[in-house]
Amino acid sequence: MVWVSKVGRLSVGLALLASGCSTPPEKAEVIRQPQTAPTRTLSSFTEALRCMDTMLWQHGKHDIYVTSNGFPDATGRLLGGTKEMLITAISRMSEQSNAFSFVDFEPALDSVNALYWMVGVRPEFRAPSYYVRGAVTQLDENVVADSQNAGVSAPFFDVAVSKDQTVSVISVDLSVGELVTRRILPGVTTSNSIAVVSSGKGADAGGIIHKAGLSYSISLNRSEGLHQALRTLIELSAIEVMGKLAHVPYWQCLGAEQTSSTYMSEAHDWYDSMSATERLTFAQGVMKASNYYDGPLDGADNPATSAAIGRYQADHDLIASGRMDFDLYYRMLAAPLVRAMAPAAPPSPTTPAAPAAPPDLVLTSDRGPAPVYRVGEAVVVRAQSSIDGFLYCYYADAQGAVARIFPNRFQPDAFVAANRQIEIPPGPPHPFNIRMDKGGTQESIACVVSPQELGIGLPDRYKAGDLQPIPQVALPDMLKAYAALPNSVVKARIMPISIQPGS
């Protein structure tokens, strides 16, 4: 019976094949041709994304690495590729500026948690610093339904007309968190809603998206309208949270008023979070771009900076106090920084250019630059670079075994900002500890910093997983490997650690 069944299936298959060959394919009739050519997607915020790209460039924002697992539809009724929409939005606002880079993963590793285990296993992997999370939190269909009908009936004819209108509301909530700590950044959130209006007269249909007093036309098909509204909402939310993360006046790209109390309050939070040096450095960059100041961008409160601030304030209808304040900062947010200026002409061969200042590195601990510990106590390393650069730190125990302690699975990004102290391990609470286990010995911490990403260029024998011994490599060998890399500018520091005798 089994054999007969197989033969029966084979016979049917041959019959179908013979039937399919009865009409030559070159003579087959064309039932229907596509009526509309494919077009590039242009959304309501396409120009706003271009504006953000220019603004991020002008403010010198670059190489901010982000990721996302996408935004689930908590309502269960509106399915859309929200992760792909976010990637497209971030890409469009980074074409010129390279402000944001989206880090993607294989499907099996498409989880923020999986990032911890990528560091050290794949040396070329650049871990993101932030992740974007969110959801489609609301879909209220037919919130408003308005229907009007009228008809006239006579012995010889009937006439009827109708008009109806429905409104659906879609809401999206997004926020940005630090990848290492999983802490959602205060204020770097957004919650936006869009009303999609569908109306019809007889067989006609139309839709309008209303947001912030502006109207945007959408597809005539209602189901397409909801998904196009979702794309518009994702792009609007991306502009807002990325602008908040980068501290740039994103509201200018949305056509909002500069005098809005909401945006002024937000900018005030940015101003309060900056140090005095950061504020002056920002002001120097703006004034240098507009030819009010020609000194270094060092954040120094000196007569040259004060005089330039006074001139800038006088020319922009501010009180010419010569001091940095919020009113000056808020006015300067709308101006480009020095990076937006055209590059200066190269120096003549007879006048060599001044060399750039070499990087410097401060290496200390929770007990100073030459700490002493007892057996069982843990060390907290503190490193600070004088430049924006890439930091690598290593621990050598009393037996000479070397392990990389930064970057690590809890601090996956080797990039560090200038003059910002990094603690290893981060905390409290500390996700791991470097404990002293043998009295009467001396151990070491060594760090290197460079304006270039040198860690990925090391020979394979110097690479291993974070917090794991690197086989047959001593600390001097590791430092020599960095110094030997071509075209490298490296600053290294070593901190000795003494362990008291006894238990």
N, C-alpha and C positions, 0 to 999 in steps of 0.2 A: 504493500500500500504506500509506503513512503516513497519508494522509487517511482511508482506511477504518479504520485502527486507532483514530484519534481518534473516529470515529463509534461504533465498537464500545464504547469506554470510556464515551462519553456515554450510550449506551443502557443499559448496566449501572447507571450512576449514577441514571438516571431510574427504573429498576426498583426499586432499593433505596429511593429516596425514596417511591415509591408504596406499597411494603410498610410503611415506617415510619409512614405516615399512616393505615394501616388500623385502628389502635386509637387512639381519641381519648385524649390525655394525661390528661384529667380523669377517665377511667374506668380508667386503668392500675392494676393491683393493687400494693399495698405489700408487697414481699417481706419486708423486715425493717426495723425501726426501731432506732435506737441505744438500747442498754439502760442506758448510764451517761452522765450529764450531764458536760460538761467542768468541770474544777475547777482552781483556781489551784495552781501547784506549790508545795508546802510541803516543804522538805527537812529533814534531820536537824539542820542548822545554821541554820535560819531565825531562831530566837531568839538564837543566838550572833551573827548578823549585826546584829540590832537592838541587842544589847548593845554591839557594836563601835561602832555609830553614836553611841550615848550617850557611850561612853568617849572617842571622838575629839572630840566636842563639849566634854566636860568638860576635856580637855587642850588645848583651843584649837587643834586641828589643822584647817587648811582650805586649800583651793586648792592641793593637790598634784596636778599634772598628770601622768598616766601614759598609756601606750599598750601595745599588744601585737599581735603578728602571729598569735596563737593558739598552741596547743600541738599539734604533730603527734603522731600515734600511731606511735612508733618500732617498735612490735610489728607494725603492719600488720593487726591483727585486731580492733581495737575502735575503731569510728568514732563520733565524737560531736562536737557543736558546742562545743568547749572554749573558743573565744574568746567566744562568746555567754554561756556559763556564767560566765566570768570577769567579763564586763561586768555581768551580773545581780548577781553577788556584790558587786562594787565599788559598784554603784548602791544596793544595799540597805544597805550600811554607810555611806552618805553622804547619806541622805535628809534628815536633820536637820542634820548637822554640815557638809555640803559639804566634807568632808575630802579626797576624791579626785574628780577629774574625768577621765573616760576620753576621750581624743582619738582620733577615728576618721577614716578616709580613704576616698576613692573607691577602688573595686577596683583601678584601674590604678595607684594610688599606695600600695597597701597594703603598704608596706615601711618599716622603720625608716630605711633609707638615704635614702628619698625625702624625709624630713623636712628634711634639710639645705637642699633647694632650695625649700622652701615659704616660708622666712623671707625677707621683703623682697618676694617676688613677690605674696603676699597679705597686706597689712598687718594685716588683722583676724584673721589666723591666730594662735592661741596655741599655741606649741610645747610639748610635754610635756618635763618634766625627766627622767623615768625611763621605762624600758620593762621589761615583765615577759616573760621567756622561760621555756620549759620544754618538757616532753614527757611523754607517757604512756610510761614507760620499761620497764614490765614488765607482762605478762599471762600468768600461769601458770594454765592451766585444768586442772581435775581434779588439783590437787596431792594431795589426799587423796580416796580413793574407798573407801567402806565399803558393802558390800552384804550383806544377810542374807536368806536365802530358806528357806522350809520348806514341805513339802507332805505330804499324806496321800492315799493312793490306796486305794480299796475297790472291791469288785465293782460297787456301785451308785452311787458318787459319788466325786468328786475335789475336794479343798480345797487351795488354795495361798495363801500370804501372802508378802509381800516388803517389805523396807525398805532404802533406799539413801540415801547422802549423799555429796555432792561439794563440794569447796572450790576456789574460784578466787581468785587473789591479783592485785590491780591496784596498780601503783605509779605515782606522779606526782612529778616533780622540777620545782621552780620556783625561779627566782632573779630578782633585780632588778638592773638596770644603769643607769648614767648615760648618758643619750642622747648627750651631747656626746663624752665620752671613750670610750664603749663599754666602760667598765670595770665588771665585775660587782662589786657592793658586797660586801665581806667580811662574812659573817655574815647577810646578808639573803637567805637561801636556805632551802629546805625540801625534805624528801624524806619522803613519807608513803605508807603501804601500807594497803590494806583487804582483808580476807578476806571473800568472799561465799560463804555456805554455802547450798547447795540440797539439800533433803532431800525424800523422797517416800515415801508409803505407798500402794501401789496407784496410783490416779490422782491423788492429792493431791500438792501441791508447796508448798514454802515457802522463804523465804530470810531470813538475818540478816546484817547487817554488824556486825563487831566492830572497835572501834577504841578504844585507850586505856582498856580495861577497861569500855567502855560498849557497849550493844547497840542497834541501830536496825533497826526492821522495814522491809522493802522489798517491792517488788511480788512477787506469787506467780509471775509469769512469769519464767523464768530469764534470758531475753535482756534483758527490761526491767530486771531486777535489776542486771545488769552496768552498764548505762548510768546507772541511778539511783545506783549506787555511784560511778561516775565523777563525777557532779555533786556528790555528797557530798564526794568527795576534792578536787575543785577548790575548793569553798567552804572546806573546812578549810585547804587550802594558802593560799588567798587571805587568810584571816584571819591566818594566821601571818606571811606575808611582808609584808603591808600593816602589820600591827602592829609588825614589826621595823623597817620603813622609817620609820614615824611615831614610834617609840620610846614606845609605850604598852604597858601590861601586858595584852596580848591573852589571856594564859593564863587570866585571870579569867573571860573569856567562854566558855572551853572547860571550865570546871569543874575546872581543875587546882589543885593545892595551891600556895598562895603560898610555902610553905617549900621547894619543890622546888629541889634544887641546880642543876638544868639552867637554870631560869629565873633563879635568883639570879646564876649565872655570866653569863647574857646581859645582865641588868640592870647587872652590874658593868662589862661592856664599854661600855655606853651611858654610864655614869657617868665612866669613864676618858676617853671621847672628848670630854667637855664641858670647857669652860674654867671657871675659878673663878667668873667673872661669870655664866656661864650656869647654873651650879649654884645660886648664890644667887638669881638671878632666878626660877628654877623654885620654890625654897623659898618665896620671898616670895609668889608667886602662890598656892601651896597655903595658906599661912598667912593670906593676905588673904581667901581664900574661906571659911575657917573662923574668921574673926574673931580671929586671934592677932596680926595685923599690919595696920596701916593706913597705912603709908608708901608711897612710890613703888616701882614694880617696876624698879629700876635696877641690881640686882646689887651694890650697894655693901655692903662689910663694915663696918657701923657699929654703935654700941651698940644702936640700936633693933632692927636685924635680929638681933643676937646674943641680946638679951633675949627676943625672940619665939621664936627657935629653942629656947632653953632651956625656955620654958614648954611649947612643943609636945612636946619630948622628954620632959619630966616627965610630961605627961598621956598619953603613949603608951608608957610602960614602956621608955624609952630612957635612957641616961646623959645627964643634963642638963648637957652641956658647953658649950652655946651655940655650938658650931661645926658647920659642915656636914661630914657624913661619909656613907659609903655606906649605913650602917644607916638613917639618917634619910631619905636619898633613896629607898631601897627601900620604906620604910614610906609615904612620901608618894606613891609611884606609884599606890597604891590610892585616893588622895584626889582630888577634883576641884580644878581650878585656878580662878582668880578668874573666868574667863570663864563658868563654870557658874552664877554668882550671878545673882539677878534684877537687872535694871537699876535703878539708883538713880532716885529720883523726880526729875523735872526741876526745875531751880532756879526760884525764884519770880521774877516780873518785876522785883522791886526788887534782886535779887542776880544779876547776870549771871554766867554760867558762865565759868570761866577758859579762855582760848583754849588749844588744843593746841599743844605745842611744835612750831615749824616744823622741817622737815627740814634737815639739814646734810649736806654732802658734802665728803669729803677726796679730792683729786685729786693724784696724784704719779706717779713713774715709778721705774724701776730705778736712776735716777741722781738722785733727789730731785725736788722740786716745780718746779725751774727747770733742766731738764737741758740739757747741751751734748753734741752728738754730732759725729763725723766723717762725712764722706761714705761711704756704704756700710754704716754701722752701723744697727742696728734698735732701735727703742724698745719698751719694755714698759710699758704704762699700768697704773696701779693705782688703783682707785676704791673708796671705802668710804662707805656711806650710814649715817646715824644712825638710820634707821627702816626697817621693812619697806616696800619700795616698788618702783618701776619705774624702771630706769636706761636712759638712752640716751646714747651717746657718739659724737662726730663728729671727724673729722680734716680739717684744712684745710692744704693744701700751700702752697708759696711763691707760687704763682700764684693762690691763693684758691679753688681747687676743693675742694669739700666732699664727703665720703663718710661713710656711717654705718659705724662699726667695732664697735658693740655696740648691740643683739644682732646676732649674725651666724650664719652657717650652722653654725659650730662651737660657738657659745654661743647657742642659739636662744631661750632664755628671758630676757625682760627683767626678770623679778622677781628681786630680790636681798634677802637677809635682812639685818636690822639688824646693823651693826658687823662685817660679814664682808667681807673684802677680795676684790675681783674683779680678776684679771689679764687684760689684753687685749694680745696673744692668749694663750690658755691654753697651758699646757705646763709643762716641756718634755716632748717636742719641740713646737715651735710649728707649728700647721697653716698659718699664714701669718705674714708679717712686714711691718712698716711701716718701710721703709728710707729713709734720708736720701740724696738723689741730687744735691743742688746746694749747694755750699759758699757760705758768706757770706750765708745767708738765714735767715729765721725762719719757723717753722711753728707750728701750734697744735693742741691737743686740747681739746675742750669736752665736758662731760658735764652732763646734767640729771637730777634725781631728783624723784619725786613719789609721794605715797601713792596716786594714781590712775593707771590705765593711760592715758596721754595720747598715746602714739605712734599709736594707731589713729584718734585724732581730728584729726590734722594734715591740713591741706588737701593734695590730691593732688600739688600741685607740689613739696611738700617730701618726697615719698616716692620711694624708688628701691630697687633691690636692694642688699643689703649689699656693702660693699667696692667700690662703684661710684660715680662722680661723680654728684651731683644737679645736673642742668642749671640754670644761671642762678640759683643760690642761694649766697649768701655766708654765712659763719658767723654774723655778727650777725643776719641775716635769720632763720636757723634758730632762734636763741635767742628772738627776738621772737615767732616763731610759737608756740612753747611757752607763753610768758608771756601771749599773747593768747587762749589757749583758755579758754572759760567755766568757772567754778567750779574753777579749777586752783590748786594750791599747788605751786610749782616752786622748786627751788634749783639754780642753775647755777654751774659753776666752769669757768675757762679756764686751761690750762697752756701757757705759751709754751715753744717748743723752739728752741734756737739750734744752727745748723750751722756748724762752723768753716770758714774759707776754705781753699781748696786741695783736693787730691785725697785 
